[in-house]
Amino acid sequence: MKKLCDFTLSFLLLKFSLILCTSTEPSCFWRIQNNEDNNGDLRGDCGFVLLTHEGPIDEKFYNYVINFRIPARRYEYFLVMFFATDEINKNPYLLPNMSFVFSLIAGMCEDTLGFIDKRHSPQKYASNFLNYNYGLRKRCDVVLTGPSQTISVKLAINYRRPKVFFGPFNPNLSDHDQFPCIYQVATKDTHLPHGMVSLMLHFRWNWIGLVISDNDQGIQFLSELREEMQRRGICLAFVNMIPETMQIYMTRAKIYDKQIMESTAKVVVIYGEMNSTLEISFRRWQDLGAQRIWITTSQWDVIINKKDFSLDFFHGTVTFAHHNDRIAKFRNFMQTINTDKYPLDISHTILEWNYFNCSISKNSISKMDHFTLNNTLEWLAKHKFDMVLSEEGYNLYNAVYAVAHTYHELILQHVESPEMAEPKGIFFDCQKVASLLKTMVFTNPLGELVNMKHRENQCAEYDIYKIWNFPQGLGLKVKLGSYFPCFPYSQHLHMSEDLEWATGGTQVPSSMCSVTCTAGLRKIHQKETADCCFDCAQCPENEVSNETDMEKCVSCPDDKFANIEKTHCLPRAVSFLAYEDPLGMALGCMALSFSAITILVLVTFVKYKDTPIVKANNRILSYILLIALVFCFLCSLLFIGHPNQITCILQQTTFGVFFTVAISTVLAKTITVVMAFKLTTPGKRMRGIMMTGAPKLVIPICTLIQLVLCGIWLVTSPPFIERDIKSEHGKIVILCNKGSVIAFQVVLGYLGSLALGSFIVAFLARNLPDRFIEAKFLTFSMLVFCRVWITFLPVYHSTRGTVMVVVEVFSILASSASLLGCIFVPKCCVILVRPDSNFIQKYKDKLLY
């Protein structure tokens, strides 16, 4: 069973390594197996003193200086110091004829001090150590410290020599009034918040947790990060400010744990120093199983060392590291290290780490009998990957060269100025050394320009790495991309497009407070919540959103309408009551048919004008009424077809004038009937009025009033063409706007008053005795006419678009047809169907004519 598991694991690792090597270049980093001493973290504070010695130095020098076992947490720095000093000593153009070596600050780099008495003060130890029997004279030698700020500050108080801090850039150490002798070789993280926010935008993370140390540096980072996040629409889910005092932290630890475990934010930014309460918090959360995407700086890339084998990309650490070129000679140095020159303990550790994590020289394989090449992890480590320094290790490398170039510059100045002190005393002036060191500009062996004076303002590039955790402590740094702050904004972030995750998937998990509002939806922010927390609602009528997470929907132009999904604007179709439409064609045919019927009735009345029934109903008024009805039917045709300015004006004026003529004619007929039969004993004056045809004057008077009203209407607010986009979805309805609603209602009100007057007069004459008197027909026609228009008003005002036009046309045809049918159809039946009934007594002929 164990062999089967080993084979399965070997296959997975081999496949994983092939995937990574085709997409990016993974690198080993400084990590060894967990033990009680290091817990996976290989970084610890160290203090080195750089020394120069005329001529060669004894090869056993470091065996005397370092006679203790180097702790795993610190051996990277020793390896860098060994390599850098060895490289400088082999360079004939840098500090020629001199040996460049280092010693230790007492009690900083070793766990067991061996021959050093801890009771001695640092000053006393340094004084005794630097004057031992290797001929190194007491002088102003430079101290290298790091990576912890706290230790460096304490050292600055005890040692009044120039010091170079190789840890992450710390603004507090830039205060030269408080720390006049400390200089930093690291580049300031000026653009780090911008880079992290760019990464969040790339993966569309907008709900972020933040954990910082409760100090000035953490608060400054919080301010810069929050400002950049607000500019880019990213929200902070929570901010945990971890106190630096252990006692205070322990009283709040459970609160911080609960905040992390219960928060919906899947991405957490960590900023602060290691070897602090912040590191303790981080370890607690890992033990609690907090699966988060940790975004942090490069100093945190080695803190997690689990035996769990996980290929899940997004449950790990993403680090930002200043871009540094790889030191190609460093690997060769480790593979060919001289075990006689350097202490045996550190050499053994180098070989062990070198074999297990990266690759090993063939000459050293035989010395490591406890390892076997059958181990898959060792085989992959040996054959597949390169080795890189940590950012602090690279800073230490530059710091060594900065001091070497400073010493070299002092020698050159001495050569050019013979008046200066004798050569052995050129390194005694600390003020001179510090002055040169803080302004030193040089090019390191990799071709990188290092300017010690402007480390705060440099436009540093960042590499973005993901840490892969393998069993038994093997760790790989996979480069995901780079951040270039000095490039144009659109080119700041460069991510590997061809990077395939080990699980074979490319889907990025989300870290969002709310689900993304897709196209067609808009955001509705919740009260008393962050801007990133919102609900999604569909866009209002005729508004669209074609992007995700839009604050407001965009209204479509008047000639377009929103589709059902509210994602695009579609062109509107032009709509009006056209003759080609079935409804328009039906109404047009009805208007023409009724007009033709009315003309036939008129022809019939003219043909039978001398018959009693035609004479008995005042044939002149009948002719006028029939002609008015013809135009009433025909005026409805003005409402059908594409409207224009002329038809819009004619629609209402012709409708109002011709209907006024028709109704006033009906009124004249009813007045004539009432005057004929109600005045049983008329006087001479009334008989004279009837004989002269005075009732016929009602028609021109009523029509003239209507013409005046229509004229006022046209002058003040005439009808016009309207493009209605609200009545029918997806259509532009072209119709005639009445212009003045009040004028339209006055015209209709005037017609209604005429119709009501005719109805009242006809109703009074409904029971007059004579078979040819049309009082009953006039009464019924007016009743139907009034009901049509009473029904028309609410229906007309409740409809929109072409339906409103149809209602108006139908009302015109129905009211006109009611007059034609109720008044003239019965007479035509008598004339054409029952001609034998068409007679009358003579005295009635004389009475009416």
C-alpha positions, 0 to 999 in steps of 0.5 A: 500500500505504501509503495502504491501511495509513493508511486501515485505521489510521484506521478502527481509531482512529476506531472505538476513539475512538467506543467509548471516548467511549461508555463513559468520558471519555478524556483527553490527558496530558503526552506528546510524541514520543520523542526522545533528550532525553526518551524519552517521559518528560516529567517532570523536576525543577524549582525555582521561586521565587515573588516579589511585586512592587508594581504591574505587571511588564514583559511581557518579564519571562519573556523575560529570566528564561527565555532558553533552550529549555525541555526537554520533560521539564519544560515542563508545570511551566512551563505550570502556573506561567504559568497559575497566576500569570496567574490570580492576577494577574487575581484582584482579591481575591488579592494586589491591586495586586501582581504575582505572578511566579516565577523559577528555581533555577539549574541545575534546570530548564534543560538548557543554562543559557545566560547562567548560569555553572555555576561559581557556587554556587546561593546566589550565583546566587540572591542575584544573580538576586533583586536584578537591575534589576526592583526585586525586593528580597531577601526570604523568598520561597518555593521550589517544588521537585519532583517528585524527593525527592532533589533537594529534599533537596539543595535543603533543605540549600543554601536556608534558605527555606520550600519546598513540595514538589509531588512525591508525598508522601514520609514522610521529608520530614515529619520537621520536625526534619531538614527544618524548612522543607519542606512538602508539598502532595500527599496521603499515599498512606495508602489506596493499598495498600488501593485496589490490593488492592481492584482485585486482588479485583475482577479476581480476581488473587491472584498478584502481583509487587512491585517497589519501591525499596530505601529506607524508603518502599519498605519501608513500602509493602511492609509495608502492602501485604503486610499487606492482601494477606494479609488478603484472601487474595492472595499475593506471587509475588516481591518485587524490591527495586531498590537505589538505587545504580547500581553495585549495581543493575547487578550484580543487573539480570539477576537482576531480569530473570529474576525478571520474565520467568520468573514466572507472575504476570501482574500486577506492582505498581511503587512508587517514584520515577522518575528512578531505578534502578527506572525503568531496570529498568522500561524494561529489562523493556519492551524484553525484551517483558515483557507484564504488567499494571503497577499503579502510581501516577500518576507512572508513567503517561507513562514508556512511549511506544511506536510499536507500535499495541496495543489490548490493554487488559491489556498496559499500565499501570494507575495510581492517581491522587489525584482532582483536578478538571479545570481548565477554564480551563487549556485556554483559557489554552493556546489563547490564550497570548500569545506576546509575554509568554512566551518564544517557545520555550515558546510554540512547544512549547505549540502543537506539543503542543497541536495534536498531542495534544489540540486547538488554537485556530483562530487558531493553525492557520495558524502550524503549516504542518508539520502537516496535517489529513489526519493521522488521529491529529491529527484525532482528537486535535483533535476528541475528547479533553480535556486533563488535568494530571498529579498533580504538575502539579495539586500545583504548581498548589495549591502556587502558590495556597498561597504566594499565600494565605500572602502575602495573609494576611501583607498582611492581618495587616499592615493589621490591625496598624499597629505592624508593619513597613512594607509592603515588609518584610512578607515578610522574616520567614521564620519568619513565612512558614513558620508561616503556610504550614504551617497555611494552609487555603484553597479553590482556584478549583476549590472544593477545600479545601486544608489544608496542615496535614493532608496526611498524614491526609486520606481522599484519593479515587483515580481509576484510569486505564488508559494507551492507547498510540497510534502516534507518541507519542499517549497517552490516559488512560482512567478505569476507576473510582474508589476511595473509602476513606472509604465503607463497605467494600462501596462502596470500589471503583467500576468502570465497568460499561459500559466496553467494551474496544477489542478488543470483549471483556470477558474479564479475564485471570487472574493466579493461581498455581493454577486456581480450584477450582470448586464441588464441589471444595476446596483442598489446599495444597501444602507449602512454597508460598504459600497461593495455590498449591494443588491441587483435590480433590473433596469427601468423601462427603456434603459439598459446596462451592457456591462457588469456592476453598473451604478446606473442604467443608460436610457436608450435614444428616442429612436431605439428601445431596450430588449427584454434582457435590458442589455441592448437598444434595438431600433424602433419600428415606426407605427401609425394607423396605416391603410395597409393595416387590417384595422386601418383598411377596415375603418377606411372601407367603412368610411367610404361605404357610409359615404356612398350610402349617404350619397345614395340616400341624397340621390333618392331624396332628390329623385323623390323630392316631390313625394309627401314624405320628403316634403313633410320633413323639410327637404332643404334641411335634409339635403344639407344634413346629408351633405354634412354627413358625407363630409363627416364620414370622409373626414375620418379618412384624415386620421388614417395614413402617415400624419403630416402637419396639414392632415393634423390641422385638418383632422380637428377643424374639419371634424368640428366644422362638419359635425357642427353643420350636421348637429345644427341642421338637426337642431333646425329641423327639430325647431321647425317641427316644434314651431309647426305643431306646438303653436296651434294659434300662431300670430301673424308675426310667428307665421311670418318668421316660419314662412321666411325660413328663419329656423334655417339661420341656426345652421350658419350661426352655429357653424360660424361660432365653431369656426371662430373657436377653431380659428382661436385654437389654430392661432394659439396652439395648433395641432402638431406631429408627435412621435410617441415612444411610450404607448407601444413597446418597441415602436415609435407611434406617429400621431397628431397631438391636439396641441391644446387639450383645452381647445379640443375639449371646448370644441367637443363641449360646443358640439355636445351642447348643440347635440343636447339642445337638439335632443331636448327639442326633439324630445318635446316633439316626440308625440306630435300626431302625424305619420310623416313627422320625424320628431321621434327619429330625431329624438332617437338619433340624438340619443344615440349620438350623445351616448356615442360621444359620452362613451368616447371621452373616457375611452379616448383618454384611457388609450394611447398610440394608434388605439386612441386614433382608432377610438376617435375614428370609430366614434366619428363613424358611429355618431355619423352613422347614427344620424344617417340610420335613425333619421333617413333609413326609415324614410328610404324604406317608405319611399322604396319599399312601401310607396303606397303609404307615401300620401298626406292630407292637403291641409298639412301640405298647406300648413308646412309649405 
